[in-house]
Structure formats: C-alpha cells, structure tokens
Amino acid sequence: MQIYGDTSGLSPSETKALQRIYRRRVPLDRLTTTDLTRALVGVSHATGRQVGVLVDRGGRVHHVIVGDASKLMLPDVGRLRAGAGRLRGLRLIHTHLRNEPLSKDDLVDLTRLRLDMIVAICLAPGEERALCIYYGHNFPSPEETNEPPFRTFGPIPYAKAKDNPAEIIATLEQEFARAARARGVTAKDGRAILVHVCDKRGAAQAEDSLRELEELARTAGVEVVDRVLQVRDRVDPRYALGRGKLEDVVIRAMQLDAETLIFDRNLRPAQASSIARMTDLKVIDRTQLILDIFAQHAESSDGKLQVELAQMRYLLPRLGQRDDALSRLTGGIGGRGPGETKLEVGRRRARERITRLQSQLKQLGRQREQRRSRRKRSGTPTVAIVGYTNAGKSTLLNALTGSDVIAEDKLFATLDTRSRSLHLPSGRDVIVTDTVGFIRDLPKDLFAAFRATFDETQDADLLLQVVDASDPCRSEHVEATEKLLVDLGLERIPRILVYNKCDRLETPQATLAIRGVPISAIQPQSLGPLKQAIDARLEATHPMLRGDESTSSRPA
C-alpha cells in the first residue's frame, strides 16, 4: 500500500500506521469518522506533518498522503468523470497542525480537481486530539460576479460536526448541471482563458497581442471567457506566470467552467507539463493554436501533408518525456489534424514519418515546378497576393477575377494556393495567385513546412501586399509581412501596397493613397485604380509586355 507525498524521515512504525489507514471506511453521510480522525491525528502529532486521505463515495480510502507542516502535495488522481456538472467523486480529509482555516493551497486543490469536498481537522495545540473542523466545497457562482467558486465553513467544534456530505454533494451536482444546461454549447471546442505574460519591454504590445490571440481562438472554435495579463520583471521559467497568479487563474477557470488555458507565447515542453500538473487543465500554447487552425482549414493533399509535417516537428521534442499537457489532448483544440493519432509514437517512428512526409512534399513540389514552368513558357504574367492573415486577400481575388474561392472573416481561412485569370483594362490577361496569410512570430516549424507553398510566388512578376486599413495594428502587420517576405527571399519582386477595407474608415484616405492604393474588396467600383496600377507596373517591369526585343527575340 503506497504512501504518497513526502515520506522521507518516517520511522517504520509511522509508515505502518499510515498503511493501516487504508483499512478505514468513511460513509458518504459523514464528514469524518472517529477511527479515521484518531488515526490521522495520531500520525500528525507524532510527525509534525499534515496527513490526509482521498476517499471515494463508497467510503474507500484511495490515497494516503503525507505533507509538511503547512501543506499537502496531492498525487495525480486521474481524469474528471464525464457528464455535465459532475464532481470528481473524491473528497480530501486531512489534518491542520494549528487552528487555521482552509488555506489557499486547499482551495486551489478543491477547485482545480473539482473535489467533492475538502475537510480540515485541526489538532488541539500540544495534544493528540481533534479540536475543530473546517470544510469547503465548490459552488456554481455566477460568471458576472466576483464571488469565489467555493463555499467554506468553520470552525465547527469537532463534537458538533454533523453536516451530511451526501446531501450537499447531490445538491451541488444538480446545481452545476443546471448551470451547464443554462449556459448551453456556445463553441465547438469549449471554453478557454487566454493568458499573456511578458516582461516590461513587451508591456506596450500586450493588449494588441491578446486581441490577436482572441481572434485566433475564435477561428479555432473556442469560446474565450476571460483574459489574463501579467507583466513581470522576467517570465517565470517553470510556470510562465507567477505561481500565485496561476493559482488565481485556476480558481477563475472553475468559476467560469473553463477547461483550457491558451498561452500567448510558445511554451517549452517542461513548462507546459508543469502548468498542466499545477492546474489540471488543458494547456495550449500559441504554436499549437495556430497548428490547430491549419489542421482545420487544410484541404489539398499538399496542405494536409504540410500541416502534419509541422505537427510532427512540434511534437518530436515532446515525445521523449511524459508530458501532462499532451496527455490532456483528447481531441478538440490542439489535438486534431493528420498527426493527432500519433501523439504517443516513439522518437524513431516520428523521425521516420517526418522523412516520409518530406519525400512526399518534394514530389508535390516537383509537380508545382512543372506547372510554373508551363505558365512561364506561355508568357502570361503572374501577380501574387500576399499579406497579413485576414487582411482580405481571398475576397480581393474573388473581386478581381470573379471567382468564388472560400473567403471568411477568420484567420488563416486560406491555406492552399489558388490561381485565377484576370483581364486587365489594357486587354492583357494575367494570373492572380492567392497565398497563405502571414502572422507575427509565425511558428518556425510551420514556416519551414509551408515555405514550399510560397514557391508559387518565387516567379511572380508582381506582389499585391494587402493590408487591413481598418486594423489599429496595420503598421505592425506591414512590418511583420515585410520581414517574412525577406525571409522567403521575395523582397526583390516589385510590389504594390494595397490598403483594403477602407469602407470601414471614418477618416479621409488621402494619406493611404500616397503610400499605396486604397480599396474595398467588397465594393467592385473601388478596384479600378488598382487594376490600372497593376497594368502600369507590369508594363514597366515585364519584358514581354514592354516589347523588349532583346528578350522576346531568339536566334534561329
């Protein structure tokens, strides 16, 4: 019979006394029993440590735990029982060495594990007997209030502790189930709290970054129920957030019935594992969120292979250790896509899969090269649309060419390259190609996998760099896009800056017109100047359209 927690320094007799506690039974209608209380108090008095048990609803002791003088470290108690409003089915009964109420550690454990109840038996100072009892349970507090999601009671003299846990737990589960039904299903992948933690240098961009993360979460199908921002001297190497702040987040997650934490940064495998163990919540970082969106939106075989390759590269360093963050990916956000069935593969098999994916992508790359060569031989100029995600690139492609490719008000709605023909005012035809949207801090695994997609733009004669003119962060988006264009080796290609969504602006567009071409892709009458600009730029830069004899004529 295993004793959990800090067992160092225990004598053989103390260890045997702890093991005998497994024989005790605690009916569900009792906070504790005389036999259990006597056993816990005896060992606590002898060792000077807190001692506790986790008891199921049948009265059986599942775990016996030893802590230090001020707290217990609870073991992994497995997954929460299924069903709306269900509690864990376990209650914690433990000792306090002094006459103190339930501690913050107690309340965090109560909420993060959704325990049925937590009971603290206070020892009489200097004596081997119980003085009083404190207890607490979770409580479905309204979201709009700041009331804590638990209720606490005590001190209750030990002899007068007659409350009935069975009645309390039954009533609570009914209330939790009713609250869940009243809330309804508002998002396909549940409810999440967004977390942004940064040092003081990043404080100025924190709100904008959180706003973008919220849009990413919405695109992934998650309902965002709260946002947490912490500015620190330095990011905590273990939990990212400070431990105290993370405990507050756990309590808030219980109050809001959130099951996921989404961090606005890339977490190291050890960080994600530590946070998951601390919170008992699903932990997603920014890279996982973006990978999840790509997994949902990839349609072509090329796109699906690229997503799986990025997933496998992301998961590879996380497969070598037991990762509690990954162990909670039982589907939904962060756990879908071509690679989701291979989360437990060994490193060797993962590397073999990566090699096969790279080989398949090379084959598809050769096919794309052949298509580009045919277009190049035809002499038809190519115009590539690039820009920040959700800037309106696909909508612009539809408006220019009369096509009907998918265009949604979501991030990364387009993952697969699409090309359509455009007839310009001059009478000449060009090929217009839509591309994957950019985003700041694009995950390196995703960038490497999707770099092949931008092969389509390597031979483009002109780039249309689309910017959402209505976005308050448009300058940062332009900067992020230009940086990625340099990384892709596309900075040499002539470019037209296109300010889209100008219909949403209240101020005059004269300033934008100086820098680029202001348009609204949903207003076809605004596209005339853009088509003329495309015509003029191609005529100035494309040899065949200029009639350059040095390039158009060849010796016999």
C-alpha positions in Angstrom: 0.0 0.0 0.0 1.7 3.1 -1.3 2.1 6.2 0.9 2.1 9.4 -1.3 3.9 12.7 -0.7 7.0 13.4 1.4 7.8 10.1 3.1 11.4 11.0 3.9 12.3 10.6 7.6 9.3 8.4 8.5 10.0 5.7 11.0 8.9 2.1 10.3 6.1 2.4 12.9 4.9 5.6 11.4 4.9 4.1 8.0 2.8 1.1 9.2 0.4 3.4 11.0 -0.1 5.3 7.7 -0.6 2.0 5.8 -3.3 0.9 8.3 -5.3 4.0 7.4 -6.2 2.2 4.1 -8.4 -0.1 6.1 -10.7 2.7 7.3 -14.1 3.4 5.8 -15.9 6.7 5.8 -19.6 6.7 4.9 -20.7 9.4 2.5 -23.0 11.0 5.0 -20.2 11.7 7.5 -17.5 14.5 7.3 -15.2 12.0 9.0 -15.3 9.1 11.5 -13.8 8.7 14.9 -11.5 5.9 13.8 -10.1 7.9 10.8 -9.8 11.1 12.8 -7.9 9.3 15.6 -5.5 7.7 13.0 -4.8 10.9 11.1 -4.3 13.0 14.3 -2.0 10.4 15.8 0.4 10.3 12.9 0.3 14.1 12.5 1.0 14.6 16.2 3.9 12.2 16.0 5.5 13.5 12.8 4.6 17.2 12.9 3.2 17.0 9.4 -0.1 17.2 7.7 -1.6 13.9 6.8 -4.6 13.3 4.6 -6.7 10.8 2.7 -8.7 10.9 -0.6 -11.9 9.0 -0.1 -14.4 7.9 -2.8 -18.2 8.0 -2.4 -18.2 4.3 -1.5 -16.2 5.2 1.6 -12.9 3.6 0.5 -9.6 5.3 1.0 -7.8 5.7 -2.4 -4.7 7.6 -1.3 -2.9 8.2 1.9 -0.8 11.4 1.7 1.9 12.9 3.9 2.9 16.6 3.6 4.9 19.0 5.6 3.7 21.3 8.5 1.7 23.6 6.2 0.5 21.7 3.1 0.0 18.5 1.2 1.0 17.8 -2.4 -1.8 15.7 -3.9 -0.9 12.9 -6.3 -2.3 12.6 -9.9 -5.9 11.5 -9.4 -6.8 10.8 -13.0 -9.3 12.4 -15.3 -12.6 14.0 -14.2 -15.7 11.9 -14.5 -17.8 12.6 -17.6 -21.0 14.4 -17.6 -22.2 18.0 -17.2 -21.9 19.2 -13.6 -20.1 16.1 -12.3 -17.6 16.4 -9.5 -14.5 14.3 -9.0 -16.1 11.7 -6.8 -13.3 12.1 -4.2 -13.1 14.2 -1.0 -10.0 15.1 0.8 -9.9 14.7 4.6 -6.7 16.0 6.1 -5.2 17.5 9.3 -4.1 21.0 10.1 -1.4 21.3 12.8 -2.7 24.6 14.0 -6.2 26.0 14.4 -6.2 27.6 10.9 -8.9 27.6 8.2 -8.7 26.1 4.8 -5.5 27.5 3.1 -5.2 28.9 -0.4 -3.5 25.6 -1.4 -6.5 23.7 -0.1 -8.9 25.9 -2.1 -6.8 25.7 -5.2 -6.8 21.9 -4.9 -10.6 21.9 -4.3 -11.3 23.9 -7.4 -8.7 22.6 -9.9 -9.5 18.9 -9.1 -13.3 19.6 -8.7 -13.2 17.6 -5.5 -16.5 16.7 -3.8 -15.4 18.3 -0.6 -12.3 19.2 1.4 -12.2 18.7 5.2 -9.5 20.0 7.6 -9.3 18.5 11.1 -7.5 20.9 13.4 -5.3 19.5 16.1 -5.5 20.8 19.7 -2.2 22.5 20.4 0.2 20.1 22.1 -2.4 17.4 22.3 -3.2 14.2 20.3 -6.9 15.1 19.7 -9.0 17.0 17.3 -10.1 20.5 18.3 -12.4 21.6 15.4 -13.2 21.1 11.7 -13.2 23.4 8.7 -14.7 22.2 5.4 -15.4 23.6 1.9 -17.0 22.6 -1.4 -17.2 24.0 -4.9 -20.1 26.3 -5.7 -21.6 27.5 -9.1 -21.1 31.2 -8.7 -22.5 33.4 -11.5 -19.9 34.5 -14.1 -20.8 38.1 -13.9 -19.9 38.3 -10.2 -16.6 38.2 -8.5 -17.8 35.7 -5.9 -15.4 32.8 -5.4 -16.4 29.5 -6.9 -16.5 27.8 -3.5 -18.0 28.0 0.0 -16.2 27.4 3.3 -17.5 26.7 6.8 -16.0 26.6 10.2 -14.6 26.5 12.7 -17.0 23.8 13.9 -16.3 22.1 17.2 -15.3 18.5 16.4 -18.1 17.0 18.5 -20.7 19.1 16.7 -19.6 18.4 13.1 -22.8 16.7 11.9 -23.2 18.1 8.3 -24.2 15.5 5.7 -21.8 15.4 2.7 -24.1 13.1 0.7 -26.9 15.7 0.7 -24.5 18.6 -0.1 -22.8 16.8 -3.0 -26.1 15.7 -4.6 -27.5 19.3 -4.4 -24.2 20.7 -5.8 -24.1 18.4 -8.8 -27.7 19.3 -9.6 -26.8 23.0 -9.5 -23.7 22.5 -11.6 -25.7 20.5 -14.2 -28.4 23.2 -14.3 -25.8 25.9 -14.8 -24.2 24.0 -17.6 -27.5 23.5 -19.4 -28.4 27.2 -19.0 -25.0 28.2 -20.4 -25.5 26.0 -23.5 -23.0 25.0 -26.1 -21.6 28.2 -27.5 -18.4 26.9 -29.1 -17.5 23.6 -30.5 -14.2 23.3 -28.6 -15.2 24.5 -25.2 -14.3 27.5 -23.1 -10.8 28.9 -22.6 -8.9 31.6 -20.7 -6.3 33.5 -22.6 -3.0 34.1 -20.8 -0.4 36.7 -21.8 2.7 37.1 -19.7 5.6 39.3 -20.6 8.4 41.3 -19.2 8.3 45.1 -19.0 9.7 45.5 -22.5 6.7 43.8 -24.1 4.0 45.5 -22.0 3.2 48.1 -24.7 2.2 45.4 -27.2 0.5 43.1 -24.7 -3.2 44.2 -25.3 -2.8 44.0 -29.1 -1.2 40.6 -28.8 -4.0 39.4 -26.6 -6.6 40.7 -29.1 -4.9 38.8 -31.9 -4.8 35.6 -29.7 -8.5 36.0 -29.0 -9.2 36.1 -32.8 -7.1 33.0 -33.3 -9.0 31.2 -30.6 -12.3 32.3 -32.2 -11.1 30.9 -35.5 -10.2 27.6 -33.8 -13.8 27.3 -32.5 -13.1 28.2 -28.8 -15.2 30.5 -26.6 -13.0 32.9 -24.8 -14.4 33.5 -21.3 -11.6 35.6 -19.7 -8.2 37.2 -20.4 -5.3 37.3 -18.0 -2.4 39.7 -18.4 0.7 39.7 -16.2 3.7 41.9 -16.6 6.8 40.7 -14.7 10.4 41.5 -14.3 11.1 38.2 -16.1 8.9 35.3 -17.2 8.8 32.5 -14.7 10.9 29.6 -16.1 8.6 27.0 -14.7 5.1 28.3 -14.9 5.5 31.4 -17.2 3.1 33.1 -14.8 3.9 33.5 -11.1 2.7 30.6 -9.0 0.3 32.9 -7.1 -1.2 34.3 -10.3 -1.6 30.8 -11.7 -3.5 29.7 -8.6 -5.8 32.6 -9.1 -6.3 31.5 -12.8 -7.3 28.0 -11.6 -9.9 29.4 -9.3 -11.2 31.7 -12.1 -11.3 28.7 -14.5 -13.5 26.8 -12.0 -15.9 29.8 -11.7 -16.2 30.2 -15.5 -16.2 26.4 -16.2 -13.2 26.8 -18.5 -11.2 23.7 -19.3 -8.4 25.2 -21.4 -5.6 27.7 -20.9 -4.2 29.3 -24.1 -0.9 31.0 -23.6 0.2 33.8 -25.9 3.7 32.5 -26.2 5.5 29.3 -27.1 5.9 27.1 -24.1 8.8 24.8 -23.5 7.8 21.2 -23.1 8.8 21.3 -19.3 6.8 24.5 -18.9 3.6 23.1 -20.5 3.9 19.9 -18.3 4.4 21.9 -15.1 1.4 24.2 -15.8 -0.8 21.2 -16.7 0.1 19.4 -13.4 -0.4 22.6 -11.4 -3.8 23.4 -12.9 -5.3 20.1 -14.1 -6.4 22.0 -17.2 -5.6 21.5 -20.9 -2.7 23.8 -21.8 -2.3 25.1 -25.3 0.5 27.5 -26.5 0.4 29.8 -29.4 2.1 27.4 -31.8 -0.4 24.6 -31.0 -3.3 27.0 -31.6 -2.0 28.0 -35.0 -1.3 24.4 -35.9 -4.8 23.5 -34.9 -6.3 26.2 -37.2 -4.1 25.0 -40.1 -5.3 21.4 -39.4 -8.9 22.5 -39.7 -8.5 24.5 -42.8 -6.1 22.4 -44.9 -8.0 21.0 -47.9 -5.5 19.9 -50.5 -3.2 16.9 -50.1 -0.3 19.3 -50.2 -1.7 21.4 -47.4 -2.5 18.4 -45.2 1.0 17.0 -45.6 2.5 20.3 -44.7 0.3 20.6 -41.6 1.2 17.1 -40.5 4.9 17.7 -41.0 4.7 20.9 -38.9 2.8 18.9 -36.2 5.3 16.1 -36.1 8.2 18.6 -35.8 6.5 20.3 -33.0 5.7 17.1 -31.1 9.0 15.4 -31.6 10.8 17.1 -28.7 7.7 16.4 -26.5 7.6 12.7 -27.1 10.7 11.9 -25.1 9.1 12.7 -21.7 5.7 12.2 -20.0 4.0 15.4 -21.0 0.9 16.2 -18.9 0.0 18.9 -21.3 -0.1 16.4 -24.2 -1.8 13.8 -22.1 -4.9 16.0 -21.9 -5.2 16.4 -25.7 -8.1 14.0 -26.0 -9.4 15.7 -29.1 -10.6 19.2 -29.9 -8.4 22.2 -29.9 -4.7 21.4 -30.0 -5.3 17.7 -30.7 -6.7 17.3 -34.2 -5.3 17.0 -37.7 -3.4 14.4 -39.6 -0.9 13.9 -36.8 -3.4 13.5 -33.9 -3.4 9.7 -33.9 0.4 9.6 -33.5 0.9 11.5 -30.3 2.4 8.6 -28.5 4.7 7.4 -31.2 8.4 7.0 -30.3 11.1 9.3 -31.5 12.3 6.9 -34.1 8.9 6.4 -35.7 8.3 10.1 -35.5 11.5 10.8 -37.4 10.6 8.1 -40.0 7.2 9.8 -40.5 8.9 13.2 -40.9 11.2 11.7 -43.6 8.3 10.2 -45.5 6.4 13.5 -45.3 9.3 15.4 -46.6 9.7 13.0 -49.5 6.0 13.3 -50.4 6.2 17.1 -50.3 9.3 17.1 -52.6 7.3 15.1 -55.1 4.4 17.5 -54.9 7.0 20.4 -55.2 8.3 18.9 -58.5 4.7 18.9 -59.8 4.2 22.5 -58.8 7.5 23.4 -60.6 6.2 21.8 -63.8 3.0 23.8 -63.6 5.0 27.0 -63.0 7.3 26.2 -66.0 4.3 25.8 -68.3 2.9 29.1 -67.2 6.2 30.8 -67.6 6.6 29.4 -71.2 3.1 30.8 -72.0 4.4 34.3 -71.2 1.4 35.1 -69.0 2.4 37.5 -66.2 1.8 36.3 -62.6 0.5 38.5 -59.8 0.7 37.1 -56.2 -1.5 38.4 -53.4 0.4 38.4 -50.1 -0.2 40.0 -46.7 -1.2 39.5 -43.1 -3.8 36.9 -42.3 -7.5 38.1 -42.6 -6.5 41.2 -44.5 -9.0 40.3 -47.2 -6.7 38.5 -49.7 -9.2 35.8 -50.8 -12.0 38.4 -51.0 -9.8 40.5 -53.3 -9.0 37.5 -55.5 -12.8 36.9 -55.9 -13.5 40.6 -56.6 -10.7 40.9 -59.2 -11.3 37.6 -61.1 -15.0 36.9 -60.4 -14.1 33.6 -58.8 -15.7 32.1 -55.7 -12.9 30.8 -53.5 -13.6 30.5 -49.8 -13.3 33.9 -48.1 -14.2 34.1 -44.4 -13.8 36.6 -41.7 -11.3 34.3 -39.9 -7.6 34.0 -39.6 -6.0 31.5 -42.0 -9.2 30.7 -43.9 -6.9 30.1 -46.9 -4.1 27.6 -46.7 -4.0 26.3 -50.3 -2.6 28.3 -53.1 -5.3 29.2 -55.7 -4.7 30.8 -59.1 -7.3 32.6 -61.3 -7.2 34.6 -64.5 -7.7 38.4 -64.5 -8.5 40.5 -67.6 -6.9 44.0 -67.2 -8.1 47.3 -68.7 -5.3 47.1 -71.3 -6.8 43.9 -72.7 -4.0 41.6 -71.5 -4.6 38.7 -69.2 -2.6 37.8 -66.0 -2.6 35.0 -63.5 -3.6 36.1 -59.9 -2.5 33.8 -57.1 -3.8 33.8 -53.6 -1.4 32.7 -50.8 -1.3 31.7 -47.1 -1.6 34.7 -44.7 1.3 35.9 -42.6 1.3 36.4 -38.9 3.8 37.8 -36.4 6.0 35.2 -34.7 5.0 32.5 -37.2 5.9 29.2 -35.6 9.2 28.1 -37.1 8.0 24.5 -37.8 5.0 25.9 -39.7 7.2 28.4 -41.6 9.5 25.6 -42.6 6.7 23.3 -43.7 4.8 26.0 -45.6 7.8 27.6 -47.2 7.3 25.3 -50.2 3.8 26.9 -50.7 5.5 30.2 -51.5 7.4 28.6 -54.3 4.4 29.7 -56.3 5.3 33.3 -55.7 9.1 33.0 -56.4 8.5 33.6 -60.1 5.7 36.2 -59.7 6.1 39.4 -61.7 4.3 41.5 -59.1 3.2 41.2 -55.5 0.0 42.8 -54.1 0.7 43.3 -50.4 -2.7 43.6 -48.9 -3.1 45.5 -45.6 -6.3 45.8 -43.5 -6.5 49.6 -43.3 -9.1 49.4 -40.5 -6.9 47.4 -38.2 -5.3 49.6 -35.5 -2.1 47.5 -35.7 -1.8 47.8 -39.5 1.8 49.3 -39.2 2.9 46.3 -37.2 1.2 44.0 -39.8 3.1 45.7 -42.6 6.3 45.3 -40.7 5.7 41.6 -40.0 4.8 40.9 -43.6 7.9 42.7 -45.0 10.1 40.7 -42.6 8.6 37.4 -43.8 9.0 38.4 -47.4 12.7 39.0 -46.8 12.9 35.6 -45.0 11.2 34.0 -48.1 13.6 35.8 -50.5 10.6 37.7 -52.1 11.8 41.2 -51.3 13.3 41.6 -54.9 9.9 41.3 -56.6 8.1 44.6 -57.4 5.3 45.3 -55.0 2.1 47.4 -54.8 0.8 48.2 -51.3 -3.0 47.7 -51.2 -5.0 49.1 -48.3 -8.1 47.0 -48.1 -11.3 47.6 -46.0 -11.2 51.3 -46.5 -15.0 51.4 -46.3 -14.6 50.9 -42.6 -12.5 54.1 -42.2 -14.1 57.3 -41.0 -11.1 59.5 -41.9 -10.1 60.5 -45.4 -8.0 58.1 -47.4 -5.6 60.7 -48.9 -2.7 59.6 -46.7 -3.2 55.9 -47.7 -3.3 56.9 -51.3 0.1 58.4 -51.1 1.6 55.2 -49.7 -0.4 52.7 -51.8 -3.8 52.0 -53.4 -6.9 52.3 -51.1 -9.7 49.9 -51.9 -12.6 47.9 -50.5 -12.7 44.4 -51.9 -16.4 44.2 -51.3 -17.0 47.3 -53.4 -16.1 46.4 -57.0 -16.2 50.1 -58.1 -13.2 50.8 -55.9 -11.0 48.4 -57.8 -10.4 50.4 -61.0 -7.3 52.3 -59.7 -5.8 49.0 -58.5 -6.3 47.3 -61.9 -4.7 50.4 -63.6 -1.8 50.2 -61.1 -1.3 46.6 -61.9 -1.3 47.3 -65.6 1.2 50.1 -65.3 3.6 48.3 -63.0 3.6 45.1 -65.2 4.2 47.2 -68.3 7.2 48.8 -66.6 8.7 45.6 -65.3 7.7 42.7 -67.5 9.9 42.5 -70.6 7.3 40.8 -72.9 4.7 43.4 -72.1 7.2 46.2 -72.9 8.0 44.6 -76.2 11.7 44.3 -75.3 13.3 42.8 -78.4 16.3 41.6 -76.5 14.2 39.1 -74.6 11.4 38.4 -77.0 13.5 37.5 -80.0 15.7 34.5 -80.1 18.3 33.4 -82.7 17.2 30.8 -85.2 
